[in-house]
Amino acid sequence: MQEHLRAGPATGEVCPTLAEDLLRGAGAIAIFVFGDAKERRKVYYYASEAKVRMPTFRMCLLSDFSE
């Protein structure tokens, strides 16, 4: 395939920034869900051990996969 026919990224940025409304860390999630940062342990519990888990995802850097 010729290089000029390949599609480019959707944005002009090489590495677009994360969304501004993305919650990062248990403290921020605890404030949003429970109203107090002191409830961080609940966030860890609901993300890992509870019967009905809180949906979570992890962000990885591309450099984490390079050799």
HUSULGI-V880647 format. One record per helix or strand of 3 or more residues. SS is the DSSP state (H for helix, E for strand). FROM is the first residue (numbers start at 1). LEN is the number of residues. If there is no record, write none. Layout:
SS,FROM,LEN ; SS,FROM,LEN
This chain:
H,3,3 ; H,26,9 ; H,37,12 ; H,62,4
